[in-house]
Structure formats: C-alpha cells, structure tokens
Amino acid sequence: MEFLDMGGYGAFVWPAFGASALTLAALLVASFRSLKADEKTLAMLQAAQPSRRRTPEQPESKEEKE
C-alpha cells in the first residue's frame, strides 16, 4: 500500500498517470481513424484519374526518346 500512496503524493500522481494514459489512448484512436479516412481519400483519387503507366501498346513520347 505504501507504493500506491507514493509518500503522500499518490493523490496527485495516479490521476496524472491516468489522464496521460487516457490522452495517449485517445490520440491512438484518432490517428487510426485519420489513417483510414486518408486511405479512403487516396483510393478515391487514384480511381478517379487514369493510370499513368505506359502500356506496351502506347508509343513513347518525344521527351522519353531524347
């Protein structure tokens, strides 16, 4: 029990520890949500524009020949 009391400072230490852990967990959740939204946006943008890869049927441009 002495460890949890922290020499009389436990009432300050443990709530601060809990608030820090809660903040880190919230940041982790927010980061994953943002990642999923960004991946969805990227997929939509990539689907909306034509492919830039040159297929074997396409001739080389003048710039690529030089």
Buried (B, 14 or more C-beta within 10 A) or exposed (E): EEEEEEEEEBEEEEEEEEEEEEEEEEEEEEEEEEEEEEEEEEEEEEEEEEEEEEEEEEEEEEEEEE
